[in-house]
Amino acid sequence: MGEFIIMNIDQPIPISGKDKKILIIGLGQIGFSNAEYMSSLGLKVDGYDINDKAVKRALDAKIIQNKATSFSDYDYYIICISTHNPEKMYMPFLDGLFQIAHRIKNEGKTNALVGIDSTITRGTSNKILKILEHRLHVSHVPHRFYINEQIEHGVKQTRVLGGCESCCVKEAVHFYNELLNIPLHIVTPIDIAELTKVVENSYRFMEIAFAEELKIVCDNSNVDFKELRQAINTKWNIEILDAKEGIGGHCLPKDSQMFLDLTKNILPHSLLETAKIIDSRYRRHIDLLQNTTVSEPYENNLVPDQSLTAETISSLKNEFNVTETDVKAYLYSIIKKIIDEDPELVKNTVYPKQDSR
Ligand SMILES: NC(=O)c1ccc[n+]([C@@H]2O[C@H](COP(=O)([O-])OP(=O)(O)OC[C@H]3O[C@@H](n4cnc5c(N)ncnc54)[C@H](O)[C@@H]3O)[C@@H](O)[C@H]2O)c1
């Protein structure tokens, strides 16, 4: 099968669709938006989540009809659970997904569709198909949800769809395009769908990391990052992003780790590896810069660059191979840490002269 695109037209839901039962598994940001969208189309939607609060939120919002107590008797199982390690957000973690697959294997309706909307690593969909022994169909339609633009970039936006077998593709196209009215870009094999999400977020990670690198360089060499960025972005094919608070959340760090894991046996080095180092360096950079501006009780008295000689700063710079701004920022943060941990000690020992002034 070649690639093709199905654009949706605003068509009414087929009568047959109204009787179908959907179970959304995982009612976080993605599951909630899915349930909200599907119930707004008049479809029958139930929900399931290991977190009772997530279920209550969906019930209270009336976007699911019931909390599922059994996985039997659904036509569509839409998996929206988190796929990162709860302890380490940047680490992929698929155990929950496989547990769900085993439950669907035992309780799920034959010929129903399992649609994986969560972000997954390459090969996961086929593992799920194997667990289910292809008694149910399996598709992967990774979500591209963006919370700040839910109308344009919510559930209904162009989505990439892959299915494990051609019958899975057919069932998935019926569900996502004909019932949900979502424009689709259909790919084969399903690995392309799995990789699409992971690679698009890896690419985004690198774009942000480059902006962060540029910001560190500007801050440490007396260049106005904002002015420089504005100037560069006047070129038609360049868009340097803003450098904000570092790459947080679970999506970009975890998805880029999925790609990085894939590169390990193929390439000795990866741009992404460096991008991750830059991001962590950038977060330390802004942390240190922010620490220099907090106004704590003793903060106004902390002026290490005035109390240290130029020679001391220079030797610290050389010894640790860092910039002068870094040296000062480190010193501020060390002094602040001491103050936070034992303010009384600082009062009595570091500032005795000021007390007697
Ligand atoms: N939020 C986004 O903007 C976004 C965008 C694209 C893709 N995704 C992907 O979608 C998936 C879900 O993301 P999210 O932002 O909704 O996460 P989330 O943390 O907001 O919600 C995940 C939900 O899944 C539930 N859950 C976890 N394990 C479960 C299990 N074994 N059984 C039942 N429920 C379980 C959690 O309790 C939680 O309510 C992730 O793979 C994420 O990478 C998210």
The ligand as an SDF file (V2000), in Angstrom:
LIG
                    3D

 44 48  0  0  0  0  0  0  0  0999 V2000
   -0.2510   16.0690   26.2970 N   0  0  0  0  0  0  0  0  0  0  0  0
    0.1640   16.2770   25.0690 C   0  0  0  0  0  0  0  0  0  0  0  0
    0.2590   17.4190   24.6170 O   0  0  0  0  0  0  0  0  0  0  0  0
    0.5070   15.1130   24.1710 C   0  0  0  0  0  0  0  0  0  0  0  0
    0.6390   15.3400   22.8010 C   0  0  0  0  0  0  0  0  0  0  0  0
    0.9220   14.2870   21.9730 C   0  0  0  0  0  0  0  0  0  0  0  0
    1.0880   13.0070   22.4890 C   0  0  0  0  0  0  0  0  0  0  0  0
    0.9730   12.8010   23.8320 N   0  0  0  0  0  0  0  0  0  0  0  0
    1.1570   11.4330   24.3330 C   0  0  0  0  0  0  0  0  0  0  0  0
   -0.0960   10.9320   24.7890 O   0  0  0  0  0  0  0  0  0  0  0  0
    0.0930   10.0530   25.9260 C   0  0  0  0  0  0  0  0  0  0  0  0
   -0.7180   10.5670   27.0950 C   0  0  0  0  0  0  0  0  0  0  0  0
   -0.2720   11.8750   27.3840 O   0  0  0  0  0  0  0  0  0  0  0  0
   -1.0600   12.8260   28.4010 P   0  0  0  0  0  0  0  0  0  0  0  0
   -0.4490   14.1600   28.2520 O   0  0  0  0  0  0  0  0  0  0  0  0
   -2.5190   12.6610   28.2600 O   0  0  0  0  0  0  0  0  0  0  0  0
   -0.5880   12.1970   29.7770 O   0  0  0  0  0  0  0  0  0  0  0  0
   -1.2370   12.4810   31.2050 P   0  0  0  0  0  0  0  0  0  0  0  0
   -0.1560   12.1730   32.1770 O   0  0  0  0  0  0  0  0  0  0  0  0
   -1.9440   13.7880   31.2330 O   0  0  0  0  0  0  0  0  0  0  0  0
   -2.3770   11.3550   31.3170 O   0  0  0  0  0  0  0  0  0  0  0  0
   -2.1120    9.9990   31.2680 C   0  0  0  0  0  0  0  0  0  0  0  0
   -3.2130    9.2850   32.0200 C   0  0  0  0  0  0  0  0  0  0  0  0
   -2.9990    7.8770   31.8670 O   0  0  0  0  0  0  0  0  0  0  0  0
   -3.3010    7.2660   33.1030 C   0  0  0  0  0  0  0  0  0  0  0  0
   -2.6290    5.9800   33.1360 N   0  0  0  0  0  0  0  0  0  0  0  0
   -1.2990    5.7370   33.2320 C   0  0  0  0  0  0  0  0  0  0  0  0
   -1.0740    4.4130   33.1960 N   0  0  0  0  0  0  0  0  0  0  0  0
   -2.2800    3.8120   33.0760 C   0  0  0  0  0  0  0  0  0  0  0  0
   -2.7070    2.4630   32.9920 C   0  0  0  0  0  0  0  0  0  0  0  0
   -1.8420    1.4490   33.0110 N   0  0  0  0  0  0  0  0  0  0  0  0
   -4.0330    2.2280   32.8820 N   0  0  0  0  0  0  0  0  0  0  0  0
   -4.9480    3.2300   32.8500 C   0  0  0  0  0  0  0  0  0  0  0  0
   -4.5930    4.5260   32.9400 N   0  0  0  0  0  0  0  0  0  0  0  0
   -3.2790    4.8110   33.0410 C   0  0  0  0  0  0  0  0  0  0  0  0
   -2.8200    8.2480   34.1480 C   0  0  0  0  0  0  0  0  0  0  0  0
   -3.4190    8.0130   35.4090 O   0  0  0  0  0  0  0  0  0  0  0  0
   -3.2290    9.5830   33.5210 C   0  0  0  0  0  0  0  0  0  0  0  0
   -4.5180    9.9920   33.9320 O   0  0  0  0  0  0  0  0  0  0  0  0
    1.6000   10.0200   26.1560 C   0  0  0  0  0  0  0  0  0  0  0  0
    2.1550    8.9400   25.4670 O   0  0  0  0  0  0  0  0  0  0  0  0
    2.0780   11.3290   25.5380 C   0  0  0  0  0  0  0  0  0  0  0  0
    3.4180   11.2710   25.1490 O   0  0  0  0  0  0  0  0  0  0  0  0
    0.6690   13.8330   24.6780 C   0  0  0  0  0  0  0  0  0  0  0  0
  1  2  1  0
  2  3  2  0
  2  4  1  0
  4  5  1  0
  4 44  2  0
  5  6  2  0
  6  7  1  0
  7  8  2  0
  8  9  1  0
  8 44  1  0
  9 10  1  0
  9 42  1  0
 10 11  1  0
 11 12  1  0
 11 40  1  0
 12 13  1  0
 13 14  1  0
 14 15  2  0
 14 16  1  0
 14 17  1  0
 17 18  1  0
 18 19  2  0
 18 20  1  0
 18 21  1  0
 21 22  1  0
 22 23  1  0
 23 24  1  0
 23 38  1  0
 24 25  1  0
 25 26  1  0
 25 36  1  0
 26 27  1  0
 26 35  1  0
 27 28  2  0
 28 29  1  0
 29 30  1  0
 29 35  2  0
 30 31  1  0
 30 32  2  0
 32 33  1  0
 33 34  2  0
 34 35  1  0
 36 37  1  0
 36 38  1  0
 38 39  1  0
 40 41  1  0
 40 42  1  0
 42 43  1  0
M  CHG  2   8   1  16  -1
M  END
$$$$
